[in-house]
Amino acid sequence: LMKRQPAISAYTPSNTDREVLKRIFVQRERLLDKIVERLARSMSTDDKYHVLLIGPRGSGKTHLITLVEYALSHRQELSDTMRVAWLGEDDTFTGLIDIALGIADQLAAEYPDEFATDYRASVRGLNADDAAESILKSIVERLGNRNILLIMENLDGVFDGLGDMGRKKWRAFLQEY
């Protein structure tokens, strides 16, 4: 009987077992630790941090953020203060409504007791920008005193899809909340 090796997803590290990803992670442990500590502080204090990783396709960005998310999600002290929404590289954004729905869908899937899927009914009939604003405000209300770790891949594509006005509205939302 052959022992089966765990599968490694070359283009979607988030689909690979986290322990396998940790074993094949090479020469970036200090960077990983620094990002994890900074974001842990952001989740547990009023000091907020943003991390932007830039590099060519295949350079390990998703591998790194998968390990960051894994490390943060396994910190007991963050279990009551942090919620994670990961908008992946295959998600398409043509407006702020796509970001709002993406975040709401992720939170509803990961934390169904806290984030029900009823947000869509409450915004039917609203224009896209008003619906997005309503959904995002609902998310903030449901978060309460918790923080959200928002992981967005291919941010350049997200910003392109948002357009100038969408980028301004997203920035205003981030600054306010």
Secondary structure, 3 states (H helix, E strand, C coil): CCCCCCCCCCCCHHHCCHHHHHHHCCCCHHHHHHHHHHHHHHHHCCCCCCCCCCCCCCCCHHHHHHHHHHHHHCCHHHCCCEEEEEECCCCCCCCHHHHHHHHHHHHHHHCCCCCCCCHHHHHCCCCHHHHHHHHHHHHHHHHCCCEEEEEECCHHHHHHHHHHHHHHHHHHHHHHC
